């Protein structure tokens, strides 16, 4: 009876049946994210340890976003051509080495160069990481697989920022050393693991369909509309790495360690609830999932306009975390549905390019608004953008649940491009 009750309440029961390779991937992601803290404390590091102004720190975030903007589509195409696992291995090792070198940079030009290098190496991981789910699982397993991937990310993130808050009190340099070390360890796990061949068309079929697929991602109206709809909510979401920490620590006088614990609250909610939420909403049309997620993100960040203590701030974190749990697995699932199998990496890369554009402009613009207009106007703008994104998501095309018919059916087995 006791076991039966636990089975009914098991928040991860939707993960049953996923292949071994998904668990290896999740393990490597967990290791990497357990040390992930650089971005969460990047603005604080630049302003408090290096001594840059808020506007200059915002410019460095802009540089990072620019690097991500360039890296994402290139990494997506490389994942299609050479396989996503190979791209992830290189990304983890290269970004780990850049983070280990970062504390030595003390001049603005050197910081800018290393920020750009970190963006290119670290952000190349994301399109490949999203692409591989289509290689490893059947369509009916995609949402649980994406949820497992985010479970690993957020379980690690429940440790990383909290640990980062402690390390920041000792020395900001430790943040880069720990983050870089876990990236290298994660890369080693993937390097020592075996994965099935990357599923792509045989050379002769690829040559025959190349003219039909040329430019297909850029000319797919469903993708273009989706990218336009995801930009405003991504703009809102990335305030958590720029204006949110500055507002909480500088204006509300919340200690850095407590700020780190707010990230822990966010990630623990995701760890215990996201799989169940996505299992329960698996039959929802994409437009419903994404619109509700965008609205909750906007409401959560917008409510910071009225938050005055740590408990009120924690309540806003809960609201936008529920939005995050819906919108990010939903985005990946929708893109996997509408993308031709041989171009999944390209579609994921273009979506991550749009995320990079939002990362480049959102934190920078948010810091400028915070400095010139103040927090009240800033958070009201985030509320408006979130609700606008929700309205756009309600009009998604091809938003039925399940696989969307692609232009060119490709075989599920093909010669390997992996070693």
NORRARA-V372675 format. One record per helix or strand of 3 or more residues. SS is the DSSP state (H for helix, E for strand). FROM is the first residue (numbers start at 1). TO is the last residue. If there is no record, write none. Layout:
((SS:FROM:TO) (SS:FROM:TO))
//
This chain:
((H:2:9) (H:13:15) (H:20:34) (H:39:50) (H:54:82) (H:84:102) (H:108:136) (H:139:170) (H:173:191) (H:203:213) (H:216:219) (H:221:241) (H:243:251) (H:256:280) (H:286:305) (H:310:338) (H:341:372) (H:375:393))
//
